[in-house]
């Protein structure tokens, strides 16, 4: 977390809102921002469903701009209160904050030239990168867990679900635009218009041939029964099946770009699985064996000798009723490591 400015001309609480995790307004503001990140990503996904976008276009626009205003305030607030403003603007988090609002402002440039180059479609994809702002919340969870101010297991679970949501959102959106965009209604209509114009030039009747979208890299046509990614929610179903390695095979990419995204998603699914197993393992150790998971226990415990370890183990067994008696505990604690290993091998 970047240190906030100590300039006397600005109220201290403004700086604390953006940079002091111990301040209650900091937690309130960042909880609000995180909530709208989730809601805006869900809105972007629902907006890709043609029926919903047509019916609730006005509502989607109102919510989008309300979210953009909040993200803009957050971005400008971080610039205003940063110790090194230029450094923040060109930092990773500064670029993430900028990308979360820039596409919406650029989409106001409703020019024909912009539409012709399909920049608007690219800008819609960039909007989903605002989900990366959740990574800042995950970093705060890691720092709180290290400082002992948060439960490490709860912090790890939050980080896992943030990673899961981010991968699902980005992967599904990319698949929808990279492969699904080839057979979107807009792209089909544009392709059919170009085909009809060429047919008329050849002296044929417009509409005599039907436009079939093709992979721009391999050139392979995409038949109607292979057009699966018609919306972001539909792509999310594929993403869930892929990340969990279930592999139903009902949805699968047929273009080169789609397969590249699918391959990366599969590897990320393995990473998420490894993270989850680590968290589950630590949770079971705590619930079943009562082991501590704090960093203080791991790093500040004094190194014990073999004799001390044996004595502690013997005393633990002694206190467990019916396991060993006091004489047996004394014998166990006096055995050497070699003798103890020999007796264990005999059993």
Secondary structure by P-SEA (a helix, b strand, c coil): cccccccccccaaaaaaccccccaaaaaaaaaaaaaaaaaaaaaaaaacaaaaaacaaaaaaaaaaaaaaaaaaaaaaaaacccaaaaaacaaaaaaaaacaaaaaaccccaaaaaaaaaaaaaaacccccccaaaaaaaaaaaaaaccccaaaaaaaaaaaaaaaaaaaaaaaaaaaccccccaaaaaaaaaaaaaaaaaaccccccbbbbbccccccccccccccccccaaaaaaaaaaaaacccccccccccaaaaaaaaaaaaaaaaaaaaaaaaaaaaaaaaacccccccccccccccccaaaaaaaaaaaaaaccccccaaaaaaaaaccaaaaaaaaaac
